Amino acid sequence: MRLFGLKTLGLLLCAGSLQLQAAEIAIPRVNSAVVVDGELNEAVWQQARAVELKYNTWPAENTPAPVSTTAYVMEDGEFFYVSFVAQDPDPSKIRAFYRDRDKIWDDDNVGIKIDTYNDSKLAYQFFINPFGVQADAIENEIIKMESDAWDGIWQSAGKITQSGYQVEVAIPLRMLNFNDRLAQQQWKLELLRFYPRDVRNRISSNKIERNNPCWICQMSDATGFAGAKQGHHFTLVPALVMGSSQQREVTAAGNTDWQSDTNVEPSLDVKWGITPDISFNATLNPDFSQVEADEAQVSVNDTFALFFAEKRAFFLDNADYFSSPMDLVYTRNVSSPDAGVKLTGRHDQQSFAFFAANDKSTTFIVPGNISSDIASLDEKSENAVLRYRFDLNPKLSLGWISTLRQSEDYHNFVHGLDVKYQFSAQDKVIAQLLRSNSEYPSELAALLSDEAALRVKDQAFSDMAKYLAYEHENRNWSWYSRYQGLDADFRADMGYMPQTDSHKMVHGGTYQWFSDSPWWNRFQIWGDWDITHNDDGDLLEKETEIEFQLWGAQQAYGFIGLTGRDRVGSRLDGSTLKVDANSELFAERLFSAGAEVQPWSGVFLALEAETGDKLDFRNNRLGDGLELAPELRWNVDAHMQVQARHTYRTLDAMGAEVFTANLTDLRLSYQFSVRSFVRLALIYSDISRNPANNTGLVQAREKTLGSQLLYSYKLNPQTLFFAGYSDNAFSDDEVESLTRDQRSVFLKFSYAWML
């Protein structure tokens, strides 16, 4: 949520028909190369074009910038060079910390946004903090998405001076996609500075008119790069992973001996720019293990499968090409492939993407209309996704998507068409129509819970899914109406879609006020109403929500919200995967509140809370629920950071405790330099249940403690070294004290050869 938060807020702003015209920037050609060291002492910088960052575009609205910033731009046919001289009235207040890549969003930083096709659909983003730490991303205007999954190889350096700080950047043109058939390039360019003090000021080289929600459209035109060629770059990234793991069975009667497993796995990644517009990726025997632990989540009293973000480089590269209105591509479903290929590209009005990978096992979600289950088949599978989009004109886009998964006696195929039509800068309609065809193996029912087994059929089955949305945005208010219909036998096993047999209609809107007050700068009221039925017309849920949000001094944000929800529990026969007319209806009434603030440089504090009448799914009744989620991020100094998150969730019913869950996620990091860090992660879970107030058998107490120690050295995103240790311990009603049952060590090395 922090990533490009101001831009995300801006996309919620309303739009008028007026678009400000930004001045054109002519980028001079120079003949001398630059040593990127942050010093800016080469004579060639005297030939660069100076661009003043004059406008404070957020939270102010195109007012004069509170501090002076000058950018200098030039190119030599191979690199695009940019430097920034950022003045500061009190350099001691500059917020700068040594961090891992893409972790600088609370810092002072400067940035470069480039739309290389000048079509206002996609922009490369490069940001740098005063120590030269990099962050980069792709901004996609079509799907209103910004992703830091993309990692380019480019150079940057920075230094703090007596009057502020300065940054030097070299971006290789061969890394960018552009039409090199043109004699001279005409791109869109925005130069940025984020100046976080009492508020996080967004300072720009061009004005941003809030009556136009398309911010890429308002970037300045930039001309230059005569005769530039994108180049058929070819990168080989061999890698070697070595590891040793041990497991044992822990019981009250005693522990078994440790069972060891050692592996040495070489792998190879290939990246090839076939043309300036088309890229090919391949991976052989990839190490798709995760280097860093997932963010901890509480699953108690949740009925649907949890979502975990993708962290593996092969799937993250150009991931935005696969996006569509419904969530049909969730690559965490592919857990352990032997090989994979990916082809992505765009040309004129067309874009396409394809990937295929096998998997040593087959895991997928078995969905229902109020809960889901996980199916795991001990057999290899093949997995593929095809995505195509054609922009007929600036207003109308058509798309096609196919996802395919199959193994010996299982398959799931999904095919569908989608369309987006932008009536005006303020209004758009989005639609998608899908059909799936699936087949489950006959023995699957025996592997699932009794409820999920009811969803297993003896033969192949098919069904439909539909999505339709109308959205309106203007400067002060926005509204939307959306419908999503998932028929009972629809399956999208390549995606994250844990619910089917569900037809949901939602209507919502937002109104916001802006202020120049030193105490607050924005106030917003948001609300929506939705209703959901199953295929048979039985009510699943009816909900009304309203939330009041305020942004103010010390980068503070706070909200209070009210929710009224009528929803079904399990059926009277105890089944929980599917609801029908035999299900009970419960009225949840909830109050929520939260706040976050950055009172000092390097300190972030947050707290969210929810309380009220909450459904107890296991026991099919209403209870009194409370959830608290405090968070702390503390930069002790320029190198050391402490991150702590805790979740407390409890539920009482019939005057007694049902369960209490505590989850703590603690991460301690020390960043030696821009390139290397060491990090300790500790994740502790403590769940207690009251057997006397729960149906069936339950564990009265469950505890787990997972730890990971990781060292990282990155020369660039693809040339890197990792070394790590992790273990896990648990205790329950039988094992009284925390006892380790898993431990492992690993080393990973990869090196990028760019040809």
C-alpha positions in Angstrom: 0.0 0.0 0.0 2.9 2.4 0.6 4.3 2.0 -2.8 3.5 5.1 -4.8 0.7 5.8 -2.4 0.3 9.4 -3.6 -0.2 8.3 -7.1 -2.8 5.7 -6.0 -4.6 8.4 -4.2 -4.4 10.6 -7.3 -6.1 8.0 -9.4 -9.1 8.2 -7.1 -9.5 11.9 -7.8 -12.2 13.0 -10.1 -11.7 14.2 -13.6 -12.8 17.1 -15.8 -12.3 17.5 -19.5 -9.5 20.0 -19.3 -5.9 18.7 -19.7 -2.9 21.0 -19.0 -0.3 21.1 -21.7 3.2 20.5 -20.3 6.2 22.2 -21.9 8.4 20.1 -24.3 11.8 19.1 -23.1 14.5 18.8 -25.8 17.2 16.3 -24.6 20.7 17.2 -25.9 23.1 14.7 -27.4 26.6 14.6 -25.8 29.7 12.7 -26.8 31.3 12.1 -23.4 30.4 9.3 -21.0 29.7 9.9 -17.3 31.1 8.2 -14.3 28.1 7.7 -12.0 29.5 8.6 -8.6 27.1 11.3 -7.4 29.8 14.0 -7.7 28.4 15.8 -10.8 31.9 17.2 -11.5 32.3 16.2 -15.2 32.4 19.1 -17.6 29.8 17.3 -19.8 27.0 18.2 -17.3 27.4 21.8 -18.5 25.8 20.7 -21.8 22.8 19.1 -20.1 19.3 20.6 -20.3 18.2 22.1 -16.9 14.6 21.4 -15.8 13.2 23.1 -12.7 10.8 21.1 -10.5 8.5 24.0 -9.8 5.2 22.5 -8.8 3.9 20.9 -5.6 1.3 18.6 -7.0 0.3 16.7 -3.8 -1.1 17.3 -1.2 -1.1 20.9 -2.6 -2.5 21.5 -6.0 0.1 22.9 -8.4 1.4 25.5 -5.9 5.0 26.7 -5.9 7.4 24.0 -4.7 8.4 24.4 -1.1 12.1 23.7 -1.9 14.3 24.2 -4.9 15.1 21.2 -7.2 16.9 21.2 -10.5 17.2 18.2 -12.8 19.7 18.0 -15.7 19.1 15.6 -18.6 21.2 14.5 -21.6 21.9 11.4 -23.7 24.8 9.9 -25.7 23.0 7.3 -27.8 23.5 4.5 -25.3 22.5 6.0 -22.0 19.9 8.5 -20.7 21.7 10.6 -18.1 19.8 12.4 -15.4 21.1 14.3 -12.3 19.3 16.1 -9.5 20.4 18.9 -7.3 17.9 19.0 -4.4 18.3 22.0 -2.1 17.1 21.7 1.5 16.8 24.6 4.0 17.9 22.1 6.8 19.9 19.2 5.5 19.9 17.6 8.9 16.2 16.8 8.4 16.8 14.8 5.2 15.2 11.4 5.6 17.6 8.9 4.1 18.4 5.3 5.1 20.4 2.5 3.6 17.7 0.0 2.5 17.2 -3.0 0.2 16.0 -2.2 -3.3 12.4 -0.9 -3.6 12.3 -0.1 0.1 12.8 3.7 0.1 9.2 5.1 -0.1 9.3 6.8 3.3 12.6 8.5 2.4 13.5 11.7 0.6 13.9 10.6 -3.0 13.9 11.9 -6.6 12.5 10.1 -9.6 12.1 9.7 -13.3 9.0 8.6 -15.2 9.3 7.7 -18.9 6.5 6.8 -21.4 8.7 5.6 -24.2 5.8 5.1 -26.7 4.1 8.4 -25.9 0.7 6.7 -25.8 -0.1 7.4 -22.2 -0.5 3.6 -21.4 2.7 2.6 -19.6 5.5 4.4 -17.9 8.9 3.2 -16.5 9.6 4.6 -13.0 13.1 5.1 -11.5 13.5 6.5 -8.0 16.6 7.1 -5.9 17.1 8.2 -2.3 20.0 10.5 -1.2 22.3 7.5 -0.7 21.7 6.2 -4.2 19.4 3.3 -3.2 17.2 2.3 -6.1 13.6 1.6 -6.6 11.9 1.0 -9.9 8.5 -0.1 -11.2 6.1 -0.2 -14.1 3.0 2.0 -14.1 0.2 0.7 -16.3 -2.6 3.2 -17.0 -4.9 0.7 -18.7 -5.3 -1.4 -15.6 -4.5 1.4 -13.1 -1.7 -0.7 -11.5 1.8 0.1 -10.3 4.1 -2.8 -9.8 7.7 -2.9 -8.4 8.0 -6.5 -9.6 10.0 -5.2 -12.6 13.8 -4.8 -11.8 16.0 -3.1 -14.4 19.8 -2.9 -14.3 20.8 0.8 -14.2 23.3 2.9 -12.4 22.7 5.5 -9.6 24.7 7.3 -6.9 23.9 10.0 -4.4 25.4 12.1 -1.7 24.2 14.5 1.0 25.8 17.9 0.7 25.9 21.0 2.9 22.9 22.5 1.0 20.8 19.3 0.5 21.6 16.3 -1.7 22.4 15.3 -5.2 21.9 12.2 -7.3 23.3 11.0 -10.6 21.6 8.4 -12.8 22.5 6.5 -16.0 19.7 4.5 -17.7 20.8 2.2 -20.5 18.6 2.6 -23.6 18.9 -1.1 -24.4 16.9 -1.8 -21.2 13.9 0.2 -22.4 11.3 -0.8 -25.0 10.6 1.9 -27.6 10.0 2.2 -31.4 13.6 2.5 -32.7 12.3 2.7 -36.3 11.7 6.5 -35.6 14.4 8.9 -36.7 13.9 10.8 -33.4 12.2 9.7 -30.3 9.3 11.6 -28.7 8.6 10.3 -25.3 6.7 11.6 -22.2 8.8 12.5 -19.2 8.2 13.6 -15.7 10.9 14.5 -13.1 9.9 14.2 -9.5 11.0 14.8 -6.0 9.3 13.5 -2.8 9.9 15.7 0.1 8.5 14.1 3.3 8.3 16.4 6.3 5.0 17.3 8.0 3.4 16.1 4.8 4.8 14.0 2.0 5.1 16.6 -0.8 5.1 15.4 -4.4 7.1 18.0 -6.4 7.1 17.7 -10.2 8.5 19.2 -13.4 4.9 19.5 -14.7 1.5 20.4 -13.3 -1.0 17.6 -12.5 -4.5 18.7 -13.1 -6.8 16.8 -10.8 -9.6 17.1 -13.3 -7.8 14.4 -15.3 -7.2 11.1 -13.5 -4.7 10.0 -16.2 -1.4 11.3 -14.8 0.8 9.8 -17.5 -1.2 11.8 -20.0 -0.1 15.0 -18.4 3.7 14.4 -18.5 5.9 16.6 -20.6 6.8 15.7 -24.1 10.6 14.9 -24.4 12.4 14.8 -27.8 15.9 13.5 -28.6 17.7 10.1 -29.0 18.1 10.5 -32.7 19.0 7.2 -34.3 18.8 5.4 -30.9 18.5 1.6 -31.1 16.9 -0.5 -28.4 19.2 -3.4 -29.1 18.7 -7.2 -29.0 20.1 -7.6 -25.5 20.8 -11.1 -24.4 21.3 -12.0 -20.7 22.4 -15.3 -19.3 22.0 -15.8 -15.5 23.4 -19.1 -14.3 22.7 -19.8 -10.6 23.7 -22.4 -8.0 21.7 -23.3 -5.0 23.1 -25.5 -2.2 21.1 -26.5 0.8 20.6 -28.9 3.6 17.4 -29.5 5.6 16.4 -31.7 8.5 13.0 -32.8 9.7 11.8 -34.9 12.6 8.5 -36.0 14.1 7.8 -34.5 17.5 5.3 -36.3 19.8 4.6 -36.4 23.5 6.1 -39.9 23.6 9.4 -38.6 22.3 11.1 -37.2 19.2 12.3 -39.2 16.2 15.9 -38.8 14.9 16.5 -35.9 12.5 16.1 -36.9 8.8 18.5 -35.0 6.6 18.2 -34.0 2.9 21.0 -32.2 1.0 20.7 -30.8 -2.5 23.0 -29.0 -5.0 20.9 -27.5 -7.8 22.4 -25.6 -10.8 19.9 -23.5 -12.9 19.9 -21.2 -15.8 17.8 -18.2 -16.7 17.8 -16.6 -20.2 16.5 -13.2 -21.2 16.5 -12.2 -24.8 15.2 -9.0 -26.4 14.1 -10.6 -29.7 13.0 -7.1 -31.0 12.7 -3.8 -29.3 9.1 -4.7 -28.6 9.3 -8.5 -27.7 11.1 -10.2 -24.8 11.7 -13.8 -24.2 12.5 -15.5 -20.8 13.4 -19.1 -20.2 14.4 -20.9 -17.0 15.9 -24.4 -16.6 15.8 -26.2 -13.3 14.9 -23.0 -11.6 15.3 -22.3 -7.9 11.7 -21.2 -7.2 12.2 -21.4 -3.5 11.5 -18.1 -1.6 14.4 -16.3 -0.2 12.4 -14.3 2.4 9.5 -15.4 4.6 5.9 -14.5 3.7 4.2 -11.8 5.7 2.4 -13.6 8.6 -1.4 -13.8 8.5 -4.0 -15.0 11.0 -6.3 -17.7 9.5 -8.5 -18.4 12.5 -12.2 -18.0 11.8 -11.5 -17.4 8.1 -13.3 -19.7 5.6 -11.4 -18.9 2.4 -7.8 -19.7 1.3 -5.3 -17.0 2.2 -3.6 -14.9 -0.5 0.2 -14.6 -0.5 2.1 -12.3 -2.8 4.4 -13.6 -5.5 8.1 -13.1 -4.9 9.8 -15.2 -7.5 11.6 -13.3 -10.3 10.5 -15.4 -13.3 6.8 -14.9 -12.6 7.2 -11.2 -11.5 8.9 -10.1 -14.7 6.3 -8.3 -16.8 3.5 -9.7 -14.6 1.3 -6.7 -15.5 0.9 -8.1 -19.0 -1.2 -10.9 -17.6 -3.7 -8.8 -15.7 -7.4 -8.8 -16.5 -10.6 -7.6 -14.8 -10.9 -10.9 -12.8 -8.0 -12.4 -10.9 -7.2 -15.3 -13.2 -3.4 -15.5 -12.8 -2.1 -16.4 -9.3 1.3 -17.9 -10.0 1.8 -19.1 -6.4 -0.3 -22.1 -7.7 2.8 -23.2 -9.6 5.1 -24.3 -6.8 8.0 -26.3 -8.1 8.6 -26.4 -11.9 11.5 -28.0 -13.8 11.4 -25.4 -16.6 9.4 -22.4 -17.8 9.2 -20.0 -20.8 7.7 -16.6 -21.1 7.1 -14.4 -24.1 5.8 -10.8 -23.7 5.6 -7.9 -26.1 3.7 -5.0 -27.5 3.6 -3.5 -31.0 1.6 -0.4 -32.0 -1.9 -1.1 -30.5 -1.3 -4.7 -29.6 0.2 -6.4 -26.5 0.5 -10.1 -25.8 2.0 -12.4 -23.1 2.5 -16.1 -22.8 4.1 -18.3 -20.2 4.3 -22.1 -19.7 5.8 -24.1 -16.8 5.4 -27.6 -15.6 5.1 -28.4 -11.9 6.2 -31.4 -9.9 2.9 -31.5 -8.1 -0.6 -30.2 -8.6 -2.3 -27.9 -6.0 -5.5 -25.9 -6.5 -8.4 -24.3 -4.7 -11.7 -26.2 -4.5 -14.1 -23.2 -4.1 -17.6 -22.9 -2.6 -19.9 -20.0 -2.0 -19.0 -19.4 1.6 -15.7 -21.3 2.0 -13.0 -23.1 0.1 -10.6 -26.1 0.5 -7.2 -27.0 -0.9 -6.6 -30.0 -3.2 -3.2 -31.5 -3.6 -2.5 -34.2 -6.2 0.7 -36.2 -6.2 1.3 -35.9 -9.9 3.0 -33.6 -12.3 1.1 -30.9 -14.1 1.5 -28.5 -17.1 0.5 -24.9 -16.7 0.1 -22.1 -19.2 -1.4 -18.6 -19.7 -2.1 -16.6 -22.8 -3.1 -13.0 -22.7 -3.7 -10.7 -25.7 -5.0 -7.1 -25.8 -5.8 -4.9 -28.8 -6.3 -1.1 -28.4 -8.6 -0.2 -31.3 -8.2 3.5 -30.4 -7.4 5.5 -27.3 -10.9 4.8 -25.9 -11.5 1.1 -26.7 -9.5 -2.0 -25.8 -10.3 -5.6 -26.4 -8.6 -8.5 -24.7 -8.5 -12.3 -24.6 -7.2 -14.6 -21.9 -6.7 -18.4 -21.7 -5.4 -20.3 -18.6 -4.6 -24.0 -18.8 -3.7 -26.6 -16.1 -3.7 -30.3 -16.6 -2.2 -33.5 -15.2 -2.9 -37.2 -15.8 -6.6 -37.2 -14.9 -7.2 -33.6 -14.0 -7.6 -30.4 -16.1 -8.9 -26.9 -15.8 -9.2 -24.7 -18.9 -10.5 -21.1 -18.8 -11.0 -18.9 -21.9 -12.5 -15.5 -22.0 -13.0 -12.1 -23.7 -12.8 -8.7 -22.0 -13.4 -5.1 -23.1 -12.7 -1.6 -21.7 -14.4 1.5 -23.1 -13.4 5.0 -21.9 -16.4 7.2 -22.7 -14.5 10.2 -21.4 -11.7 11.1 -19.0 -14.3 10.6 -16.2 -16.3 7.5 -17.3 -15.4 4.0 -18.4 -17.1 0.6 -18.6 -15.2 -2.7 -18.1 -16.6 -6.2 -18.9 -15.4 -9.8 -19.0 -17.0 -13.1 -20.0 -15.3 -16.4 -19.2 -16.0 -20.1 -19.6 -14.2 -22.9 -17.9 -14.0 -26.6 -18.5 -12.8 -28.8 -15.6 -12.3 -32.5 -14.6 -11.3 -33.8 -11.2 -9.8 -37.3 -10.6 -12.3 -39.7 -9.0 -10.1 -40.2 -5.9 -10.0 -36.5 -5.1 -13.1 -36.7 -2.9 -11.2 -38.9 -0.4 -8.5 -36.3 -0.1 -10.8 -33.4 0.9 -12.9 -32.5 3.8 -16.4 -33.9 3.8 -17.8 -30.5 2.8 -15.4 -30.0 -0.1 -16.0 -33.6 -1.3 -19.5 -32.5 -2.2 -18.1 -30.3 -5.0 -16.2 -33.2 -6.7 -18.0 -34.6 -9.8 -17.6 -37.9 -11.6 -17.2 -36.3 -15.1 -16.0 -33.1 -16.8 -18.0 -30.0 -16.0 -18.2 -26.5 -17.4 -19.7 -23.1 -16.4 -19.5 -19.4 -16.9 -18.3 -16.2 -15.1 -19.3 -12.6 -15.9 -18.0 -9.2 -14.8 -19.4 -5.8 -15.6 -18.4 -2.4 -14.1 -19.2 1.2 -14.7 -16.8 3.7 -13.0 -17.0 7.5 -12.8 -14.2 9.8 -11.4 -14.0 13.5 -11.2 -12.2 16.0 -9.0 -14.2 15.6 -5.8 -16.3 12.5 -6.1 -16.4 9.1 -7.8 -18.9 6.3 -8.0 -19.0 2.8 -9.3 -21.4 0.0 -10.0 -20.0 -3.6 -10.4 -21.5 -7.0 -11.0 -19.5 -10.3 -10.7 -21.2 -13.6 -11.4 -19.5 -16.9 -10.8 -21.6 -19.9 -11.6 -21.5 -22.9 -9.4 -19.3 -25.1 -11.6 -17.0 -22.3 -12.8 -13.3 -23.0 -11.9 -10.2 -20.8 -12.4 -7.5 -23.0 -10.9 -4.6 -20.9 -12.3 -6.0 -17.8 -10.5 -6.9 -16.8 -7.0 -10.7 -17.4 -7.0 -11.7 -19.2 -3.8 -15.4 -18.5 -4.2 -17.9 -19.7 -6.9 -21.7 -20.1 -7.0 -21.8 -16.4 -6.2 -23.4 -13.4 -7.9 -22.5 -10.1 -6.3 -23.8 -6.6 -7.1 -22.1 -3.6 -5.5 -22.7 0.2 -5.7 -20.4 2.7 -4.0 -19.0 6.2 -4.1 -16.6 8.6 -2.6 -16.6 12.3 -1.9 -13.6 14.3 -0.7 -12.6 17.8 0.4 -9.2 19.4 0.2 -7.7 22.0 2.5 -4.6 24.2 2.9 -4.9 24.0 6.7 -1.7 23.1 8.6 -3.8 20.5 10.5 -5.4 18.6 7.7 -5.2 18.4 3.9 -7.9 15.9 2.8 -11.1 14.5 4.2 -13.0 11.7 2.5 -16.3 9.9 2.9 -16.6 6.5 1.3 -19.5 4.0 1.3 -21.0 1.1 -0.6 -23.8 -1.3 -0.6 -23.6 -4.9 -2.0 -25.7 -8.0 -2.1 -24.7 -11.5 -3.1 -26.8 -14.6 -4.0 -26.0 -18.1 -5.2 -27.2 -19.7 -8.4 -30.5 -20.7 -6.8 -31.2 -17.2 -5.6 -30.5 -17.8 -1.9 -29.0 -14.8 -0.1 -25.3 -15.2 0.8 -24.6 -11.7 2.0 -26.0 -8.2 2.2 -23.7 -5.5 3.4 -23.6 -1.7 3.9 -20.4 0.1 4.8 -19.5 3.7 5.4 -16.0 5.1 6.3 -14.7 8.5 7.2 -11.0 9.2 6.4 -8.7 12.1 7.3 -5.2 13.0 6.2 -3.2 15.5 8.2 0.0 16.8 9.8 3.0 14.6 10.5 1.9 12.4 7.6 -1.0 11.2 9.7 -4.0 9.3 8.4 -7.0 8.1 10.4 -10.4 6.5 9.7 -13.5 5.2 11.4 -16.0 2.9 9.8 -19.3 1.2 10.3 -20.4 -2.1 8.8 -23.8 -3.7 8.8 -23.7 -7.2 7.3 -26.3 -9.9 7.0 -24.5 -13.2 6.0 -25.1 -16.9 6.1 -23.2 -19.3 8.3 -22.9 -23.1 7.8 -25.8 -25.3 6.9 -27.8 -26.9 9.7 -26.2 -30.3 8.8 -22.7 -28.8 9.6 -21.5 -28.4 6.0 -19.6 -25.2 5.4 -18.4 -25.2 1.8 -21.8 -24.4 0.2 -24.9 -22.6 1.3 -28.5 -23.3 0.4 -32.0 -22.6 1.7 -31.2 -24.7 4.8 -28.6 -22.1 5.9 -28.9 -19.7 8.8 -28.6 -15.9 8.4 -26.7 -13.8 11.0 -26.5 -10.0 11.4 -23.0 -8.7 12.0 -22.6 -5.1 13.2 -19.0 -3.9 13.3 -17.2 -0.7 14.2 -13.6 -0.2 12.9 -11.0 2.5 13.4 -7.4 3.0 12.6 -4.6 5.6 12.5 -1.0 5.9 11.3 1.5 8.6 11.8 5.2 9.4 11.1 6.0 11.8 14.0 9.8 11.8 13.4 12.2 10.8 10.7 12.4 7.1 10.4 9.5 6.3 12.8 6.2 4.9 11.5 3.4 3.9 13.9 0.0 2.4 13.1 -3.0 0.8 14.8 -6.1 -0.8 13.4 -9.0 -2.1 15.4 -12.4 -3.8 14.8 -15.1 -4.8 17.3 -18.7 -5.9 17.3 -21.0 -8.8 16.6 -19.0 -11.3 14.5 -20.0 -14.7 13.0 -18.4 -17.8 14.6 -18.1 -19.9 11.5 -17.0 -23.1 13.2 -20.0 -23.1 15.6 -22.5 -21.4 13.4 -23.5 -18.6 15.8 -22.9 -15.0 16.5 -20.3 -13.9 19.0 -18.5 -10.8 20.3 -15.3 -10.2 18.3 -12.3 -7.9 18.8 -9.3 -7.5 16.5 -6.2 -5.2 17.1 -3.3 -4.8 14.7 -0.5 -2.5 15.9 2.6 -1.9 13.7 6.0 -0.2 14.2 8.8 0.6 11.7 11.8 2.3 13.4 14.9 3.2 11.6 17.3 3.2 14.6 20.0 4.9 12.4 20.9 5.0 8.7 21.7 1.3 8.7 19.5 -0.5 11.2 15.7 -1.0 11.1 13.2 -2.7 13.4 9.8 -3.8 12.0 7.1 -5.3 14.2 3.6 -6.3 13.5 1.2 -7.9 15.9 -2.3 -9.2 15.3 -4.7 -10.0 18.3 -8.0 -11.6 17.5 -10.5 -13.0 20.0 -14.1 -14.1 19.9 -16.5 -14.8 22.7 -20.0 -16.5 22.5 -22.6 -17.5 25.1 -20.6 -15.7 27.8 -17.4 -17.6 27.3 -14.2 -17.6 25.1 -14.3 -19.3 21.8 -10.7 -18.6 20.7 -7.9 -16.1 21.1 -5.2 -15.7 18.5 -1.9 -13.8 18.8 0.5 -13.4 15.9 3.8 -11.5 16.0 6.0 -10.8 13.0 9.3 -9.2 14.0 12.1 -8.3 11.5 15.5 -6.8 12.4 17.6 -5.6 9.5 21.1 -4.1 9.3 22.0 -2.6 5.9 25.8 -2.5 5.6 25.7 -0.6 2.3 23.5 -0.1 -0.7 24.4 -3.7 -1.8 24.4 -5.9 1.3 22.2 -6.5 4.4 21.6 -9.1 7.1 18.0 -9.7 8.3 16.5 -11.7 11.2 12.8 -12.6 11.0 10.9 -14.1 13.9 7.2 -15.2 13.5 5.4 -16.3 16.6 1.8 -17.6 16.7 -0.2 -18.5 19.9 -3.7 -19.8 19.4 -5.9 -20.9 22.3 -9.4 -22.4 22.0 -12.0 -23.3 24.6 -12.9 -27.0 24.1 -16.1 -26.5 26.2 -17.3 -23.8 23.9 -16.5 -25.4 20.5 -18.2 -28.2 18.7 -16.1 -31.3 17.9 -12.5 -31.8 18.9 -10.2 -28.8 19.0 -6.6 -28.2 20.2 -6.8 -26.1 23.4 -3.4 -24.5 22.7 -1.2 -24.3 19.6 2.1 -22.4 19.4 4.6 -22.0 16.6 7.9 -20.1 16.3 9.6 -19.7 12.9 12.9 -17.9 12.5 15.0 -17.0 9.5 18.5 -15.4 9.3 19.4 -14.1 5.9 22.5 -12.4 4.4 22.2 -10.8 1.0 24.7 -9.2 -1.3 23.4 -7.7 -4.6 25.6 -6.3 -7.3 22.4 -5.8 -9.3 19.0 -7.5 -9.2 20.4 -10.5 -11.1 23.9 -10.8 -9.8 23.6 -11.7 -6.2 24.5 -13.9 -3.3 22.2 -15.2 -0.5 23.1 -17.2 2.6 20.4 -18.2 5.1 19.3 -20.4 8.0 15.7 -21.1 9.1 13.9 -23.3 11.5 10.4 -24.0 12.9 9.2 -25.1 16.4 5.8 -25.9 17.6 3.8 -27.0 20.7 0.3 -28.2 21.2 -1.8 -30.1 23.7 0.5 -33.1 23.5 3.9 -31.3 23.1 4.0 -28.9 26.0 7.0 -26.8 25.2 8.2 -25.3 21.9 10.2 -28.0 20.1 12.0 -27.7 16.7 10.8 -30.1 14.0 12.4 -28.4 11.0 15.7 -26.6 10.2 17.7 -25.8 7.1 20.6 -23.8 5.7 21.1 -22.6 2.1 23.4 -20.7 -0.2 22.4 -19.1 -3.5 24.6 -17.4 -6.1 23.7 -16.0 -9.5 25.5 -13.9 -12.0 24.2 -12.0 -15.0 26.2 -12.0 -18.3 24.8 -9.3 -20.6 25.7 -9.9 -24.2 
